[in-house]
Amino acid sequence: MALLLPVLTLFPVQQASLNREMIRDLQNLRNEMLVVHEFNRILVVEIAELANPDRISRIAEKVLSMKKAEEEDLALVRHSEE
């Protein structure tokens, strides 16, 4: 009994230490998740801006000197699976 009593008193101390460590790890994960979430939000905004058809059209016209096709330049092409 004399040996069992010190062991039983150390068990709650060890558990409390493990709990504090786990709480610290959880808080670190939450903080990392918030950083990643904010980064993803910024990326979504950037993707929307980069994929904007008006922006692409402006770049095509100004940087690449492209022009929009006229109606008579368009042709309908049908593909047959036969």
C-alpha positions in Angstrom: 0.0 0.0 0.0 2.9 2.3 0.8 4.2 2.0 -2.8 0.8 2.4 -4.4 -0.1 5.7 -2.8 2.8 7.8 -4.4 2.0 6.2 -7.8 -1.6 7.1 -7.5 -0.8 10.7 -6.6 1.5 11.1 -9.6 -1.1 9.9 -12.1 -3.4 13.0 -11.8 -0.3 15.3 -12.1 0.8 13.5 -15.2 -2.7 13.7 -16.7 -3.0 17.4 -16.0 0.4 17.9 -17.7 -0.8 15.9 -20.7 -4.1 17.9 -20.8 -2.2 21.2 -20.8 0.0 20.0 -23.6 -3.0 18.8 -25.7 -4.8 22.1 -25.1 -1.6 24.0 -26.3 -1.4 21.8 -29.4 -5.1 22.3 -30.1 -4.7 26.1 -29.9 -1.7 26.0 -32.2 -3.8 23.9 -34.7 -6.7 26.4 -34.5 -4.3 29.3 -35.1 -2.8 27.5 -38.1 -6.3 26.7 -39.4 -7.2 30.4 -39.2 -4.1 31.4 -41.2 -4.8 28.8 -43.8 -8.5 29.8 -44.0 -7.5 33.5 -44.6 -4.9 32.5 -47.2 -7.6 30.4 -49.0 -10.0 33.3 -48.9 -7.4 35.6 -50.5 -6.7 32.9 -53.2 -10.4 32.7 -54.0 -10.6 36.4 -54.5 -7.4 36.4 -56.7 -8.8 33.5 -58.8 -12.0 35.4 -59.3 -10.1 38.5 -60.4 -7.7 36.6 -62.7 -10.6 34.7 -64.3 -12.7 37.8 -65.0 -13.6 37.7 -68.7 -13.4 41.5 -69.0 -9.8 41.5 -67.6 -8.8 38.7 -70.0 -10.4 40.6 -72.9 -8.5 43.8 -72.0 -5.2 41.9 -71.8 -5.9 40.2 -75.2 -6.6 43.6 -76.8 -3.9 45.8 -75.3 -1.0 43.4 -74.6 -1.5 40.8 -77.3 -3.0 43.2 -79.9 -5.9 40.8 -80.5 -9.2 41.9 -81.9 -12.7 40.5 -81.3 -13.9 38.4 -84.2 -16.6 40.0 -86.4 -19.8 38.1 -87.0 -18.8 37.2 -90.6 -15.5 35.7 -89.3 -17.4 33.1 -87.1 -18.3 29.7 -88.4 -20.3 26.9 -86.8 -18.5 23.6 -86.8 -20.4 20.4 -86.0 -18.7 17.2 -85.0 -20.3 13.9 -85.8 -19.5 10.8 -83.7 -20.0 8.5 -86.7 
